[in-house]
Amino acid sequence: MATAEMKFTKGALDDAAHLGGQATRYRAPRFPNLYLEVGARSKTWRFRKFWKGQNFTEAMGNWPQMGWIEASQEAAVRSDGIEEK
């Protein structure tokens, strides 16, 4: 799965394209645990974190139903929850 960097803005997220294969993953350096996975039919926000030898990956919602601000806030909450365990 290819990963590309982008600044999460409405225009950039609307234009995010599936580049072939299973999905294309986009990330912004400002949000280290937040990714947008673009498939053939949908754009899904995913939370990913590696903590104490374990990988945590969760789907959070779809763009544009869940905006990037809401997705980044939810990713921060999930990250804090993992670190508190």
LOLUM-218308 format. One line per field, with one value per atom (N, C-alpha, C, O): atom name; x, y, z. Coordinates in steps of 0.02 Angstrom, whole numbers, always signed. Each point is the difference from the previous one (the first is absolute). Layout:
! LOLUM-218308
atom = [CA, ...];
u = [X, ...];
v = [Y, ...];
w = [Z, ...];
//
This chain:
! LOLUM-218308
atom = [N, CA, C, O, N, CA, C, O, N, CA, C, O, N, CA, C, O, N, CA, C, O, N, CA, C, O, N, CA, C, O, N, CA, C, O, N, CA, C, O, N, CA, C, O, N, CA, C, O, N, CA, C, O, N, CA, C, O, N, CA, C, O, N, CA, C, O, N, CA, C, O, N, CA, C, O, N, CA, C, O, N, CA, C, O, N, CA, C, O, N, CA, C, O, N, CA, C, O, N, CA, C, O, N, CA, C, O, N, CA, C, O, N, CA, C, O, N, CA, C, O, N, CA, C, O, N, CA, C, O, N, CA, C, O, N, CA, C, O, N, CA, C, O, N, CA, C, O, N, CA, C, O, N, CA, C, O, N, CA, C, O, N, CA, C, O, N, CA, C, O, N, CA, C, O, N, CA, C, O, N, CA, C, O, N, CA, C, O, N, CA, C, O, N, CA, C, O, N, CA, C, O, N, CA, C, O, N, CA, C, O, N, CA, C, O, N, CA, C, O, N, CA, C, O, N, CA, C, O, N, CA, C, O, N, CA, C, O, N, CA, C, O, N, CA, C, O, N, CA, C, O, N, CA, C, O, N, CA, C, O, N, CA, C, O, N, CA, C, O, N, CA, C, O, N, CA, C, O, N, CA, C, O, N, CA, C, O, N, CA, C, O, N, CA, C, O, N, CA, C, O, N, CA, C, O, N, CA, C, O, N, CA, C, O, N, CA, C, O, N, CA, C, O, N, CA, C, O, N, CA, C, O, N, CA, C, O, N, CA, C, O, N, CA, C, O, N, CA, C, O, N, CA, C, O, N, CA, C, O, N, CA, C, O, N, CA, C, O, N, CA, C, O, N, CA, C, O, N, CA, C, O];
u = [+42, -42, +45, +42, -52, +40, -23, -60, +107, -17, +28, +59, -102, +20, -14, -47, +87, -12, -40, +8, -52, -40, -20, +2, -20, -28, -76, -31, +2, -71, -40, -9, -15, -46, -59, +5, -61, -59, +15, -19, +51, +16, +46, -12, +64, +46, -34, +13, -55, -35, -50, -7, -28, -46, +37, -26, +86, +39, +43, +30, -27, +41, -24, -59, +106, -17, +25, +52, -89, +21, +49, -17, +78, +52, +10, +51, -100, +4, +18, +20, -27, +13, -56, -56, +73, -50, -28, -61, +104, -20, +61, +57, -68, +53, -8, -54, +108, -2, +31, +55, -90, +25, +8, -40, +93, +12, +24, +27, -36, +26, +50, -15, +75, +50, -25, +23, -70, -28, -40, -6, -21, -43, +31, -18, +64, +39, -40, +22, -79, -38, -63, -40, +33, -61, +17, +46, -84, +9, -67, -52, +52, -58, +16, +46, -84, +10, -52, -61, +85, -44, -2, +50, -109, -11, -37, -9, -13, -35, -67, -23, -10, -67, -7, -52, +102, -9, +66, +54, -60, +57, -12, -48, +90, -10, +55, +59, -79, +48, +22, -42, +107, +27, +47, +40, -46, +46, +51, -19, +83, +53, +51, +21, -1, +50, +37, -30, +95, +42, +19, +32, -51, +11, +18, -37, +96, +23, -3, -24, +50, +4, -63, -2, -51, -63, -21, +10, -41, -30, -74, -35, +11, -71, -23, +27, -78, -29, -75, -28, -5, -73, -27, +28, -83, -36, -42, -30, +28, -36, -61, -48, +49, -56, +21, +57, -103, +13, +0, -38, +82, -1, -54, -3, -40, -3, -48, -8, -22, -46, +37, -29, +92, +42, +55, +40, -39, +50, +68, +7, +44, +68, +10, +41, -75, +7, -28, +32, -92, -31, +43, +8, +18, +42, +64, +21, +10, +62, -13, +40, -97, -18, -13, +21, -56, -15, +64, +8, +39, +64, +39, +31, -33, +35, -31, +36, -102, -34, +19, +15, -15, +17, +73, +16, +28, +71, +10, +36, -68, +5, -28, +28, -82, -30, +47, +3, +33, +48, +58, +22, +2, +58, -18, +44, -108, -21, -8, -2, -2, -10, +61, +1];
v = [-58, +58, +62, +8, +34, +61, +52, +6, +30, +54, +65, +5, +45, +66, +51, -7, +60, +54, +55, +15, +15, +57, +42, -22, +84, +42, -12, +6, -22, -15, +65, +36, -22, +55, -29, -53, +88, -25, -15, -53, +100, -10, -59, -40, +33, -56, -66, -49, +47, -62, -19, -59, +109, -14, -28, -44, +69, -21, -62, -25, +0, -60, -57, -16, -15, -50, -69, -7, -43, -70, -11, +8, -28, -7, -72, -16, -26, -69, -46, +24, -88, -47, -1, +20, -44, -7, +67, +10, +37, +67, +45, -24, +88, +49, +35, +23, -19, +29, +69, +10, +38, +69, +17, -21, +59, +22, +72, +24, +10, +67, -3, -28, +57, -3, +29, -21, +66, +31, -50, +9, -60, -49, -70, -36, +16, -61, -65, -50, +48, -62, -2, -45, +94, +6, -9, +31, -74, -14, +3, -15, +33, -5, -54, +8, -62, -54, +9, -1, +9, +11, -64, -22, -7, -60, +18, +59, -109, +11, +35, +37, -49, +27, +44, +33, -30, +39, +28, -21, +70, +31, -9, +28, -67, -19, +27, -8, +40, +22, -59, -39, +31, -54, +27, +45, -73, +14, -57, -58, +75, -50, +22, +58, -105, +16, -64, -53, +60, -54, +19, +51, -92, +16, -63, -49, +51, -55, -67, -50, +49, -62, -22, -55, +95, -19, +52, +60, -84, +44, +8, -50, +110, +14, +35, +51, -79, +29, -3, -53, +110, +2, +47, +53, -73, +45, +46, -21, +85, +49, +29, +18, -14, +30, +14, -13, +40, +14, +74, +39, -18, +68, +4, -47, +95, +63, -1, +52, -109, -2, +18, +32, -52, +19, +45, -21, +83, +48, -13, -40, +74, -12, +25, -28, +80, +25, -51, -17, -8, -52, -63, -31, +11, -60, +9, -47, +106, +10, +1, -24, +53, -1, -71, -19, -20, -69, -41, -42, +53, -35, +17, -44, +106, +21, -34, -22, +17, -33, -74, -27, -6, -71, -11, -49, +93, -6, +6, -40, +89, +8, -61, -21, -7, -59, -60, -38, +30, -56, +11, -48, +109, +14, -6, -11, +18, -5, -72, -13, -34, -71, -29, -58];
w = [+0, +0, +0, +44, -93, -5, +51, +13, +16, +47, -28, -16, +11, -24, +54, +39, -38, +48, -33, -59, +99, -24, +60, +57, -71, +52, -2, -52, +110, +2, -5, +50, -109, -13, -38, -30, +30, -35, -73, -26, -8, -70, -12, -46, +87, -9, +15, -35, +85, +17, -54, -16, -12, -55, -60, -35, +23, -59, +11, -47, +109, +14, -44, -3, -32, -50, +19, +32, -54, +5, -57, -59, +76, -51, -23, -30, +45, -21, +58, +53, -64, +54, +51, -14, +74, +52, +22, +2, +16, +21, -1, +0, +1, +5, +67, +17, +21, +67, -2, -26, +55, +6, +73, +42, -27, +69, -1, -50, +107, +9, +57, +52, -60, +53, +67, +53, -56, +61, +42, +61, -92, +34, -8, -47, +91, -12, +2, -28, +61, +6, -44, +6, -50, -41, -74, -26, -6, -71, -35, +30, -94, -42, -52, -40, +41, -49, -55, +13, -74, -57, -41, -28, +24, -40, -64, -16, -19, -63, +11, -43, +101, +11, +62, +7, +37, +61, +25, -20, +65, +34, +74, +28, +5, +70, +44, -15, +70, +51, +41, +23, -13, +41, +52, -13, +72, +55, +1, -1, +4, +4, +52, +1, +43, +50, +19, +6, +1, +25, +71, +11, +39, +70, +38, +1, +32, +42, -37, +27, -88, -38, -34, -29, +31, -31, -51, +9, -64, -50, +15, +12, -13, +8, -64, -19, -12, -61, +6, +13, -23, +4, -53, -12, -20, -45, +43, +49, -68, +41, -35, +33, -98, -36, -72, -19, -20, -70, -14, +31, -78, -25, -52, -41, +37, +36, +60, +32, -16, +58, +64, +44, -38, +57, -27, -42, +64, -23, +31, +46, -72, +24, +71, +37, -16, +68, +49, +50, -65, +43, +1, +52, -110, -3, +40, +34, -37, +38, +75, +39, -19, +72, +24, +54, -94, +18, +3, +45, -91, +2, +63, +29, -8, +62, +61, +45, -43, +56, +1, +53, -111, -2, +18, +34, -55, +17, +76, +29, +2, +72, +37, +51, -77, +31, -1, +48, -102, -6, +49, +32, -27, +43, +74, +42, -25, +70, +23, +60, -106, +18, +32, +19];
//
